[in-house]
Amino acid sequence: MKNNNILLVKARDNINPVSYSDHDASVVVFEEGVKSIPYAAFANNENIQRVVFNEDLEKIGDRAFAKNISLRFAVLPESLKEIGKDVFFQCSTLETVACSQATFNEWGKWLGKNPATISIVIYNTAENWAREVIINPFRHTNDNESKTEHKAILFNVQRVLKEKGITSSIERQKREAMTK
């Protein structure tokens, strides 16, 4: 059974490549002020199940969470300006990623090859909508249309994320993570 330890990553923490690869936390929460996650900082971690990013995160480096075999959910913040290659490479249990349209447009780069079909919830909190796209990265090609099986119906953001067991509010995610 996985633990319920929570790792709070603070802006003053020195995050280096593979800094947290052996950490036993099941939930990682990035506090406000963390602007960047470097290359492979959480790669090869077998315990992380959920990642809660802060709302002012701007960059996630290449392979930051690669080969996290327990990771199931991630909500990428709208503040994200740069996302590296293969951020979720070989995260075999990854079920759902929520992200903005701009981040989704580069999914072939950051998702990496995964054996499972993954649900990506594309959201826009300002306009209060979301849509779900089902992706099978294992059939990864250069043609964007052949990569995806679309379910392009617009939904209310909170409804879709709630159905997926995740929330759109970073603060709400932090509270939920602390109580589990």
Buried (B, 14 or more C-beta within 10 A) or exposed (E): EEEEEBBBBEEEBEBEBBBBBEBEBBBBBBBEEBBEBBBBBBBBBEBBBBBBBBEBBBBBBBBBBBBBBBBBBBBBBBBBEEBBBBBBBBBEBBBBBBBBEEBBEBBBEBBBEBEBEBBBBBBBEEEEBBBBBEBBBEEBEEEEEEBBEEEEEBBEBBEBBEEBEBBBBBEBBBEBBEEE
